[in-house]
Amino acid sequence: MAPLLILAKWLPVLVATGALADINLPPIPKDRTTPVQQRIAIGGPNTINIGWSTFEKLDRPCVQYGLLPEFLFWEACSDSSLTYPTSRTYSNVVTLGHLLPATTYYYKIGSTNSSIEHFFSPREAGSEEPFTIAAVIDMGVYGADGLTIPSDATKRDTIPKIDPDLNHTTIWQLAQSINDYDFVTHNGDFAYADQWAEVPSLVSDPVEAYESILEQFYDQLAPIAGRKAYMVGPGNHDADCTENNFTPDVSCPVGQTNFTDFVNRFGRMMPKPFPTRSLNPTARINSEKAMSLASPPFWHSFDYGMVHFITINTETDFANAPDAPVPGGSVNLDSGPFGFANQQLEFIKADLASVDRRITPWVVLNGHRPWVTTGGSGSICVSCQAAFETLMYTYGVDLAIFGHVHNAQRSLPVFNNTADSNGMNDPKAPMYIIAGGAGNIEGLAAVGSNVSFIPFAYADDFSFATVSFLDRNHLRVNFIRSSTGEVLDSSVLYKSHREQFVVQTPP
């Protein structure tokens, strides 16, 4: 629906309630260099990128850091302070390199009004120490402009400190369990700023409403994303200013189209593929090719301990991608491309072919739109399946993490809608999970129809997933109820990982 038509729809209500100016823009601090919306990410081997926003452009963003909070002896700076036309803030990024692996560092963003925080540096590729990650997808702003969560000040969080109004949300549970996981993966749909028209008080100024929701959300997320690496990929709700009956003849304002905020916020933070540590000549050639074809934050990869992580873009840059420009795109979001023809698919092929399982035995793929789901036809991305599934099987992806469907689901290993005959005991096909129940203004989605190879589906409360890499051959997936921390479902996948380089023929 066009912004003017939305305003006309809501105008009588707005006048009657006096809500025309009630947009919850966070206050601008007196010191405009004050860091807000902090986020960190794995930037490369032994590298962490520190990102934050400020209400003025910084000529030289800097971060002091060290191994003790009292001794921040080192400093890293950049000239990277960018914005876009409708944003009130500037996005700043500084890279901290040559870090010791798997070590706690303390850091302070350069400002007269910032505090000391800490992060855990990346594990070296090939390390066999067990670790856990959190998978959180489809998470929107909490509060009056998103989900309304009753406040309970008796349960205020202290490590890290978050707003008490977030109690019993997914962010709250991530705070409660902050020491239980190494980093977070969030593959699309942040804040749900494109749903501003669902909140009557926001429709008087769509441009400001969109930015207000983004600012609120990333402020709410900062206690988590400023301490744990927050690794991301694109989703449909990040593409444009609105999905509310959007029509191609109505343009969003400059700055709120084509994933602009997503790119501005995360484009300089996500890594390109790490150079392979394999001595195999073919693997080295494929690794160099993947590095040249990556397009962060849309498709990229990194190594962490015994795992190779790869993120794909289910929104654009493949045949009949749903968010692509018409006539190819089916949802009228007119986005992309972010590479030349078939660049993403060539990247995925080269990247997966470069993985030496003697160094990183596990391969985990992150995306947004699923094709293995209990949901109806509207939630199954047929074009995604056609583009990506065979590549995933051929190169032996072990686990695929998706969202888009707003609930929690776990499948058995499956290919072409058929369960692998080995089940969870050394299958050739990938295991799939959906971690889309984090909570947003659209609410939770019903679990849909029964599918024999999906033994777990849950939509009664907000949830997220954790993935624990126990050793070279076993990983465990837990689904967590956000409000209580209760484990809703637990499963263990066994893979023998006998082959150094996996290339298998689909059935």
N, C-alpha and C positions, 0 to 999 in steps of 0.2 A: 504494500500500500504506500502511495506517495506521501511524503511528510506533510504536505498541505492537507491532504485528505484525512490523515490521521489526526491532525490538529483540529480540523472541522468536526470530526467525530467526537472528540473529547472536550471541545471548548465549553459546552454548557456545564459539564461537570466541573471543569476547572474554575470557571467563574463562580459557581455556587459554593465551592469549597475553599476558594482563595488560594489554590495550589499552583497558580501560574508561575510563581518564582521559586518554587520549592525544589530546587535542584541541589543535591547534596555534594557540592564540590568541596573536597577537603581544603582546609584553610591553608593559605600560603604563609610559610614561616617568615618571621622578621628577617632572619639571615637566609637569603635565597640560595646560598650554597649548601644549606642543610640537606644531607642525603635522605631521599625517600625511595620507596619501592625497590629496595636492595635485592639483588639476585647474583648468584655466582654460578659458574659452569666449568666443566672440564674443557680446557681449551686446546689441549695437546698432551703429549707425553710429559709428565712432571710439570704440568702447567694448569693454572686456574685463572679464569677470567673473572674479574670483579666488575659488576655492573650496578648502576644506580641512576636515579633521576634527580634533577635539581630544577628549581624555578628560574634559573638564569643560566646562560651559556658559560661554561668554564673554559678559560683559555688553556689551562693545563690541569686536567684531572689527575690526581695523585692518590696513591695508597701507600701507607707505611705498614710494614709487616715484620714479623719475627717469630721466634720459637717460644718466647715468653711474653705475656702481656705487658710486663714492665720494660721490656727491651725490644722496641720495634726499630731495629737498627737499619733495616733495608727500606728502600723506597722505589716504587715504580710509577711512571707517569706516562701520559699519552696526550695527543691532541684531538681525541675522539669525543666530541660533545655535539650531538646532532638532535634535530627536532623535525617536525613536519607541520604543515600549515594550521591544523586545528588543535594541536597539542599545546598545553600550557607549560609543559616541562621539556627539558633536554635530557637525552639519554647518554650516559657516560660509560666508557669501558676502559679498563686498565688490565693489562696482562701481567701475571706474576709467573715467571718461568724459572727453570732450573731448581725446582723444589725437590726436597727429599721425598721419596715415595712413602705413602701410608703414614703420614706424620701430621700432627695437629699444629697448625699455624694460627697466629693471632694477627688481626689486621685492623686498621683504622683508616677510614676514608678521609681524605684531606678536606677539612672544614673546621670552622670554629665551633660547630655544633654537631659533632658526631661522636659515637662511642666505639669502644673496642669490641670486636666480634672475633669469631674463630671459624676455621674450616679444617677439614681432613683432606690432605692432598691425595691425588689419585694413586691407586695401587699400580705397580708395574705390570705390563703385559707379561703373562707367564707365571705370575705369583699364584700359588695354589692355596693361599689362605682363604677360608670360607668368608662369605659376606652376603649381605641382604640389600635389596633395593626396594623402594616403594613405587607402585604404579598407580597414578592418579590421573584420571582423564575426565573431561566434561565437567569441570568445576567452575561454578559461577560465583558472583559476588554475593555475600551474605548481608542481611539487613533489609531496610525498607525498600531498596532498589533491586532486591533480588529475592532471596529466601528470608523469611522472617523467623528468627531463632530467639526464643525467650531467653532473657538474661538470667544468669545464676551466679552472682558475685561470690558466693561461698566456694566456688570451684575455680577461682582464678588460677591461671597457669603461671608458673614462674620460670620454667626452663623449656623452651624460651617463653618470654612473656608475650602473651597475645591479649587482645581485647576480650574482656569477659563475655561480651555478646556473642563470641564465637564458640562458647562452650558447647560441646557435644556435636560440633560440626566435624567435617573431615580435616580441616586445618587444625582444629583442636586436638584430634587424635594423632595427627602427624607431630604435633608439639609434645604430646604425652609420651610418644615413642621415639623421640628424636635421636636417641642413642642406639636404636635398634636397626637402623639402616644407613647405608653409606651415601646414597643419593636418591633423588626422585626423578622418575621419568613421567612426563606429562605430554601426551601426544595429541594435542589439539583441543580446541574449545576452552578458551580462557575468558573468564569474566562474564561473557554473554552480553557485552555492550550493545550488540546488534538487536537485542530484545528490549530496548528502551521504550518502545511503543506499548509494551505490556504494563508499564507503570504510568498511570494517568498524570502524575505530577511532573513527568519528564517531557511530555510531548510538546510543551510550549517552546522548547529550544532543543531540537534534536541533536545539533552539533555539540552543544555543551553537555547534553545528557550522555551522549556516547563517551565523551572524555571523562565525565564524572564517574561513570561505572568503572572504566579502566583504572582510574586513579585509586578509587576505593578498593578494588580487588587486589591490585598489586601492593597497596599498603597492608591489606590483611594478610597477604601471602609472605611479606618480607621477613617475618621472624623465622620462617622455614627456609625460604629461598636465599636468604642472606647468610645462612649457616650451612646448608647442604646444597651441593651442586644440583641445579635444577635443569634437567636435560629435556629439550622440547622438540615437538614437531607440529605441523599445521593441521588445523581442523576447519570445518566449514564455517563455524561461527566466528572465525578470525578473519574471514575474507572481506567483509563489506560492512557498511553501516547498518544494514537491516536485512533480515530474511522474512519480514512480515509481508507476505504477498508482494514481494518486490517485483517490479516490472522493468525491463531493460530500458524503456524510454525515460525513466526517471533516474537521474544521476545522484549518487551520494556526493557530499562535498569533497573537495580535494583534501587528501590526507586520510580519508576514511574508506578508501577503495583498495583493492588488490593487495590485501594483507599488509597495509602500510605500517600499522602499529606493531604487528608481529615482527616485521623485518627490522624496524627501527629499534625495537627492544631486544631482539635476540639474534639478529643477523650477524653481529660482530662477536657474539659470544659462543655460538656453537662451533665445534671443531670440524676441520677437514679430516679425512682418514689419516690415521697414524701410519708412518712408514713401517712396512712390515719388518719384523725381526727374523723372518725366515731366510735361510740361505738358499732356498730353491729359486733358480733363475726365473721360472715362469711366475711364481708367486710375486717376485719382486717387480716384474713387468706389469702384472695386473694391479699391484698396489700403487705403482706410479700412475697407471691409467686411472684408477679410482680417484686418486688425489686430484687429478686434473679435471675430472668430471663432476666432482661433488659440488653442491650448491646449497651450503648452509644458509638459513636454518631449515630449508625444505627437504633436502636429502643429504645425509652425512653419516659418518660412522666414527667409532672410537673403540679402543681396546682398554679393558679394565680388569686386571687380574686374569682369571682363567676364562674371560668372556669377551667375545667380539659383539658389540652392539651396532646395529644398523637401523637408521630411521628412514622411512620412505614417505612420499607425499601422495596420499590417496585423493587429493583434491584437483590437481592439475598435472600436466606434462605426461600424459599417456593417452592412448586412443579412448575417446568417449569419456574422458575424465569429467566428473560431475560439475566441478566449479569452473571449468574452462569456458572461454568465450563461445557463444552460440555461433554456428549450429551444433558444435560438438558437446558443449556443456548442457546438462539437463536441469540445473537448478537456478539458472539465470544470475549467477554471481560474477560472470564475466572477468575471471581472474587468470593470471599467468599469460604466457608461459614464463618459466624461470630458467629455461635452458633451451638449447636447440632441439630439434626433433629427435626424439628417442634418447636424449641425453640421460634422463633419469634411469631408464631401463638399462642403458649401457653401463651406467655407474653401478647399479645393483649387481649386474653380471660380473663386472671386473672386481668389485669389492668382495663379493662372496667367493669368487674363484681364488682370491688372494689369501684366504684364511688358512693358516697352518694349524691344524688341530693339535699338534704337539705343543704349541705355544698357548693357543686359546681354544680349548676343546669345545666350549659352548658357543653357539651362535644364537642371538636373540634379536628378533626383528620387531621394531616399533612402528605402528601406523595408526590411522584414525578410523576410517570406514571399514567394517568387517564384511566378510562373506560367509563366515562360519558363525551362525547365531540362531537362537530360537525365534527371533523376531520375524515379522511378516516380510513380504517382498519389498516394502519400502525401506527396510533397514539392511537389506542384503545388497552389497555393492558388486553387481555382476561384472561391470567393466574392470573393477579392481581385481577380481578373481582372474579374469582373462589376462590381465597385464602381469600379475605378480606371482600367482600360485605355482606355476611350473618352475619359475626360477627358484623359488623357495624350496621346492622339493628337490630339484636337481642338485642344488648345492648344500642340502642337508641342514636347513634352518631347524633348530631344535624347539624353539618356543616363539610364538608370535603374540604380541600384546596389542590389543585394539580397544577402541571405545565407541563413541557415536551412539550406540544403543545404551540408554540410561539405566543400566542395571549391572549386575555381576553375573558372569557366566564362565564356565570352564568346559572345554571339550576334550575328548580323547584325541590323540593324534589322528589327523584326517587329511585326505587328499581327494579332490573332486567329489566332495560330499559323501565319501565312503571312509569308514573308520579303518585305520591300519590294523591288520590282523594281529600284530604284536601288542596292541594296546599300549600301556605305559612301560612295557619291558622291551627296550631297544627297538622302537619303531623307526621307520624311514621317514614317515610323514611328520610335519610339525604338530605340536600341541598348540592350541589356541586358547587365549583367555580374553574376556572383555571386562575392562575395569572402568565402566562408564557410570557408576553409581555414586560419584563423589558428591553430587547435589548441585542443582542450578534452578533457575526460574521456571524451566519447563517441567520440572518434577521428574519422578522416576517412571520408567516405562514398564508395562506388564511384561512378564517373562515370555509370553507368546506360547506357541504350540510346542508339544513335546517333540524333541529330536533325540533319537536313540544314542547318538554319540556325544550328547551334551548332558553329562550326569549331574551338573550343578547349575542352577539358575536362581537368582535371588533378587527381589525387588521390594522388600518390605521396609527397608531403611537405607540410609546412606552407607556407602562402603567403599573400600579400595582394596588393592592387592599388594602383597609382598612376595618377592621371589628371592629365595635363599639358595645360593650356589654352595652346596655342602662339600663337594669334592669334584674331581674330574668327571665323575660318572652319575652323580645324583643332584637333582635340584628339587626344591620344594616350593610349591605355590600355596599361599594362604590367602583367603579372603577375610577381611577384617570389618566388623561392624563399627562404623565411625563413632557412634554415640557411646559405645561401651568398651571397645577394644576386644570384644569377643571374637574368637576365630570361628567363622561360619562354615568354612570348608578347608580341608587340607589334602594335598595330593603330592606324591613324589614321582618324578619321571626319572627313569634309568636309561642312560645311553652308553654304549660301550666305547664309542669314539676310537675305533680301531684304525680307521683310515687317516692318513696324514692330510690328504686333500679329498674332500667328498665330491664325487660326481656320480650321480645315479640316474637311471632312466625311469621316468614316470611310468606307472602301470597303465 
